[in-house]
Amino acid sequence: MTERKNINRGFKKLRVWQDAVSLYILSCKVFADFPFHLKKVVANGLREYLNYLNIALGSCGEFHSCYESFRQAEQISDKQYEELDQIHYKVENGLINLIRSLQKKLRNGEWQETFELE
């Protein structure tokens, strides 16, 4: 597969994004037979992006509650729970750190909303 790179696709380098994809893949495998749909949201600009990240962080908390409930109801194994929880914890902390970093850039005026293509 050809790797296409440009300034708009740089998010793929973020560790938190890569971990979130790993969590998504594992979730699909663990919950393949569960009846629910996963949706994605698109954001533009730093304030909108921060809003999206905060929503993602809230969803992350809800997901933790979800798979915790599944474990307690014995719908998933302890091993599946542990696999999900390890990646989830990594994603959750990655989101928290990314939000803090971007909020700091916004407060300090270090973020440019536009970019120039050379």
Kinemage of the C-alpha trace (Angstrom):
@kinemage 1
@onewidth
@group {chain A} dominant
@subgroup {mainchain}
@vectorlist {calphas} color= white
{ca met a 1} P 0.000 0.000 0.000
{ca thr a 2} L 1.295 3.441 -0.919
{ca glu a 3} L 1.799 5.726 2.062
{ca arg a 4} L 0.433 9.172 1.302
{ca lys a 5} L 1.845 11.958 3.456
{ca asn a 6} L 0.954 15.613 3.738
{ca ile a 7} L 0.475 18.215 6.437
{ca asn a 8} L -3.174 17.246 6.905
{ca arg a 9} L -2.334 13.617 7.711
{ca gly a 10} L 0.278 14.270 10.387
{ca phe a 11} L -2.088 13.114 13.144
{ca lys a 12} L -1.171 9.550 12.177
{ca lys a 13} L 2.203 10.117 13.842
{ca leu a 14} L 0.572 10.797 17.211
{ca arg a 15} L 1.113 7.895 19.583
{ca val a 16} L -2.313 8.483 21.129
{ca trp a 17} L -3.938 8.124 17.687
{ca gln a 18} L -2.017 4.898 17.004
{ca asp a 19} L -2.992 3.533 20.434
{ca ala a 20} L -6.619 4.497 19.829
{ca val a 21} L -6.578 2.554 16.556
{ca ser a 22} L -5.150 -0.469 18.410
{ca leu a 23} L -7.909 -0.126 21.007
{ca tyr a 24} L -10.527 0.095 18.248
{ca ile a 25} L -9.205 -3.051 16.539
{ca leu a 26} L -9.122 -5.037 19.770
{ca ser a 27} L -12.596 -3.757 20.704
{ca cys a 28} L -13.983 -4.916 17.370
{ca lys a 29} L -12.572 -8.388 17.979
{ca val a 30} L -13.780 -8.634 21.576
{ca phe a 31} L -17.236 -7.176 20.955
{ca ala a 32} L -17.841 -8.442 17.395
{ca asp a 33} L -21.143 -10.032 18.347
{ca phe a 34} L -22.434 -7.097 20.404
{ca pro a 35} L -25.111 -4.912 18.738
{ca phe a 36} L -23.684 -1.394 18.608
{ca his a 37} L -22.237 1.031 16.080
{ca leu a 38} L -19.101 3.113 16.330
{ca lys a 39} L -19.031 6.555 14.726
{ca lys a 40} L -16.277 9.052 14.067
{ca val a 41} L -16.339 12.832 14.396
{ca val a 42} L -14.359 15.333 12.338
{ca ala a 43} L -13.133 18.647 13.775
{ca asn a 44} L -11.587 21.832 12.330
{ca gly a 45} L -9.494 24.422 14.152
{ca leu a 46} L -7.871 24.121 17.565
{ca arg a 47} L -10.924 25.006 19.659
{ca glu a 48} L -13.060 22.510 17.730
{ca tyr a 49} L -10.279 19.937 17.938
{ca leu a 50} L -10.056 20.414 21.713
{ca asn a 51} L -13.825 20.008 21.929
{ca tyr a 52} L -13.551 16.772 19.946
{ca leu a 53} L -10.720 15.548 22.193
{ca asn a 54} L -12.760 16.295 25.318
{ca ile a 55} L -15.702 14.395 23.866
{ca ala a 56} L -13.310 11.550 23.044
{ca leu a 57} L -12.031 11.601 26.627
{ca gly a 58} L -15.596 11.401 27.928
{ca ser a 59} L -16.324 8.534 25.547
{ca cys a 60} L -13.146 6.874 26.738
{ca gly a 61} L -14.511 6.950 30.297
{ca glu a 62} L -17.840 5.554 29.129
{ca phe a 63} L -16.050 2.756 27.279
{ca his a 64} L -14.165 1.843 30.447
{ca ser a 65} L -17.454 1.580 32.315
{ca cys a 66} L -18.843 -0.524 29.481
{ca tyr a 67} L -16.134 -3.173 29.411
{ca glu a 68} L -15.947 -3.175 33.221
{ca ser a 69} L -19.656 -4.035 33.255
{ca phe a 70} L -19.129 -6.751 30.653
{ca arg a 71} L -16.420 -8.307 32.816
{ca gln a 72} L -18.540 -8.238 35.951
{ca ala a 73} L -21.427 -9.811 34.013
{ca glu a 74} L -18.956 -12.466 32.791
{ca gln a 75} L -19.604 -11.535 29.155
{ca ile a 76} L -15.871 -11.135 28.514
{ca ser a 77} L -12.965 -13.005 30.068
{ca asp a 78} L -10.477 -11.565 32.543
{ca lys a 79} L -7.829 -11.882 29.824
{ca gln a 80} L -9.918 -9.877 27.355
{ca tyr a 81} L -10.600 -7.302 30.064
{ca glu a 82} L -6.889 -6.960 30.841
{ca glu a 83} L -5.992 -6.537 27.142
{ca leu a 84} L -8.651 -3.849 26.728
{ca asp a 85} L -7.729 -2.125 29.984
{ca gln a 86} L -4.012 -1.905 29.172
{ca ile a 87} L -4.600 -0.189 25.839
{ca his a 88} L -7.494 1.880 27.181
{ca tyr a 89} L -5.346 3.251 30.012
{ca lys a 90} L -2.646 4.195 27.523
{ca val a 91} L -5.169 5.928 25.230
{ca glu a 92} L -6.860 7.703 28.136
{ca asn a 93} L -3.569 9.115 29.436
{ca gly a 94} L -2.492 10.005 25.898
{ca leu a 95} L -5.696 11.995 25.390
{ca ile a 96} L -5.252 13.775 28.726
{ca asn a 97} L -1.668 14.731 27.853
{ca leu a 98} L -2.597 15.853 24.329
{ca ile a 99} L -5.453 18.006 25.650
{ca arg a 100} L -3.179 19.606 28.272
{ca ser a 101} L -0.496 20.312 25.686
{ca leu a 102} L -2.904 21.880 23.192
{ca gln a 103} L -4.659 23.921 25.891
{ca lys a 104} L -1.263 25.293 26.940
{ca lys a 105} L -0.448 26.232 23.325
{ca leu a 106} L -3.817 27.950 23.003
{ca arg a 107} L -3.351 29.900 26.263
{ca asn a 108} L 0.197 30.943 25.330
{ca gly a 109} L -0.729 31.903 21.767
{ca glu a 110} L 1.659 29.303 20.346
{ca trp a 111} L -0.899 27.789 17.944
{ca gln a 112} L -1.478 29.007 14.388
{ca glu a 113} L -4.896 28.199 12.967
{ca thr a 114} L -3.633 28.359 9.401
{ca phe a 115} L -0.681 26.898 7.596
{ca glu a 116} L 1.111 27.553 4.353
{ca leu a 117} L 1.927 24.916 1.806
{ca glu a 118} L 5.350 25.349 0.323
